[in-house]
Amino acid sequence: MNIQMRQGTIDDLPAVKEIIRSAQLKLAASGSPQWSGEDAPSEARLRTDMEDGNNYVFLINQQIIGTAALTKGQETAYETIVYGQWEKNDADYAVIHRFAILPERNGRGYAALFFKLLLAAARESGMSEVRIDTHPLNRAMQKVITNHAFQFKGIIHLPIPHGERYAYQVFL
């Protein structure tokens, strides 16, 4: 089995869009409003992730089965947190966004492996801290996050309907 993570390219856009669409259907079926309406990852957002070098794809035997964005810097939405606080670090931090695995590939450990590779990429790029958020009803993502030593830090609010998100942080 050939397992690989690499930066996504514009040629990967159709596969990435399909993964996101499949994940949206799974989220909706679970009752989570995440990635619906204004919160949905648009083609333009995915394209920008790729053009900026922030998109990563996860491949098994040359088939793209996962996608995520790994950004560096400050996240505006993370400036205000309630019911907790960030453990401040003066340096910039990395953020994982738009993480998804093809639902038909779930349950095989691929999400955990992809997540580990993203954390390694953040570390390799000089980041010592990673933050992530997810909707309170996205229990599958919460499990992936907490299984990788992330600590719950509080709740942030995105400026969209159903914008409440659980916020997590880990130091590398």
Solvent accessible surface area in square Angstrom, and as a share of the most:
residue,aa,sasa,rsa
1,M,161,0.72
2,N,68,0.35
3,I,71,0.36
4,Q,70,0.31
5,M,43,0.19
6,R,76,0.28
7,Q,90,0.40
8,G,7,0.06
9,T,67,0.39
10,I,77,0.39
11,D,122,0.63
12,D,11,0.06
13,L,9,0.05
14,P,94,0.59
15,A,37,0.28
16,V,0,0.00
17,K,81,0.34
18,E,74,0.33
19,I,2,0.01
20,I,4,0.02
21,R,116,0.43
22,S,15,0.10
23,A,12,0.09
24,Q,46,0.20
25,L,106,0.53
26,K,89,0.38
27,L,19,0.10
28,A,68,0.53
29,A,92,0.72
30,S,75,0.48
31,G,49,0.47
32,S,4,0.03
33,P,31,0.19
34,Q,20,0.09
35,W,22,0.08
36,S,58,0.37
37,G,70,0.67
38,E,129,0.58
39,D,29,0.15
40,A,35,0.27
41,P,17,0.11
42,S,56,0.36
43,E,75,0.34
44,A,69,0.54
45,R,94,0.34
46,L,3,0.02
47,R,88,0.32
48,T,51,0.30
49,D,1,0.00
50,M,13,0.06
51,E,123,0.55
52,D,91,0.47
53,G,27,0.26
54,N,34,0.17
55,N,2,0.01
56,Y,33,0.13
57,V,0,0.00
58,F,0,0.00
59,L,10,0.05
60,I,5,0.03
61,N,89,0.45
62,Q,120,0.53
63,Q,83,0.37
64,I,21,0.11
65,I,0,0.00
66,G,0,0.00
67,T,2,0.01
68,A,1,0.00
69,A,0,0.00
70,L,8,0.04
71,T,27,0.16
72,K,115,0.49
73,G,17,0.17
74,Q,119,0.53
75,E,42,0.19
76,T,108,0.63
77,A,25,0.19
78,Y,3,0.01
79,E,129,0.58
80,T,97,0.56
81,I,29,0.15
82,V,55,0.32
83,Y,181,0.69
84,G,43,0.42
85,Q,137,0.61
86,W,8,0.03
87,E,92,0.41
88,K,152,0.64
89,N,45,0.23
90,D,153,0.79
91,A,52,0.41
92,D,69,0.35
93,Y,6,0.02
94,A,0,0.00
95,V,2,0.01
96,I,2,0.01
97,H,37,0.16
98,R,42,0.15
99,F,21,0.09
100,A,6,0.05
101,I,12,0.06
102,L,14,0.07
103,P,35,0.22
104,E,114,0.51
105,R,46,0.17
106,N,62,0.32
107,G,87,0.84
108,R,144,0.53
109,G,47,0.45
110,Y,23,0.09
111,A,25,0.19
112,A,38,0.29
113,L,58,0.29
114,F,0,0.00
115,F,0,0.00
116,K,118,0.50
117,L,56,0.28
118,L,0,0.00
119,L,16,0.08
120,A,36,0.28
121,A,20,0.16
122,A,1,0.00
123,R,128,0.47
124,E,155,0.69
125,S,49,0.31
126,G,60,0.57
127,M,31,0.14
128,S,49,0.32
129,E,0,0.00
130,V,0,0.00
131,R,8,0.03
132,I,4,0.02
133,D,21,0.11
134,T,0,0.00
135,H,15,0.07
136,P,16,0.10
137,L,77,0.38
138,N,17,0.09
139,R,155,0.56
140,A,65,0.50
141,M,22,0.10
142,Q,30,0.13
143,K,136,0.58
144,V,25,0.15
145,I,0,0.00
146,T,68,0.40
147,N,101,0.52
148,H,21,0.10
149,A,67,0.52
150,F,5,0.02
151,Q,105,0.47
152,F,97,0.41
153,K,28,0.12
154,G,0,0.00
155,I,22,0.11
156,I,0,0.00
157,H,104,0.47
158,L,41,0.21
159,P,129,0.81
160,I,38,0.19
161,P,84,0.53
162,H,121,0.54
163,G,8,0.07
164,E,67,0.30
165,R,4,0.02
166,Y,60,0.23
167,A,0,0.00
168,Y,8,0.03
169,Q,2,0.01
170,V,16,0.09
171,F,86,0.36
172,L,64,0.32
